[in-house]
Amino acid sequence: FFLFMIIASKQTYVLKQIDTASMGHMERKDAEKEAELHKTLINPYIVKYEDSFKDNFKLNILLEYMENQDLGVHIKK
């Protein structure tokens, strides 16, 4: 995962990169399905999907950044 900010909008995002270089055809399809599924999930308790794109042998999924939000911390409570 990578954290970055778009300076013009001051929006912070998380980029999830999935290396598909060593994956078989079905594994790559499953990774693409993950991005497609995330696109359909609209819920205040699920991180918002922003975009996805392929770059060389990586599938990149762009997600909203939830500052100070860690599901693990909330689960432990």
Salt bridges, closest charged atoms under 4 A:
GLU32 OE1 - LYS29 NZ 3.75
GLU32 OE2 - LYS54 NZ 2.80
GLU34 OE2 - LYS16 NZ 2.52
GLU36 OE2 - LYS39 NZ 3.33
GLU50 OE2 - LYS48 NZ 3.86
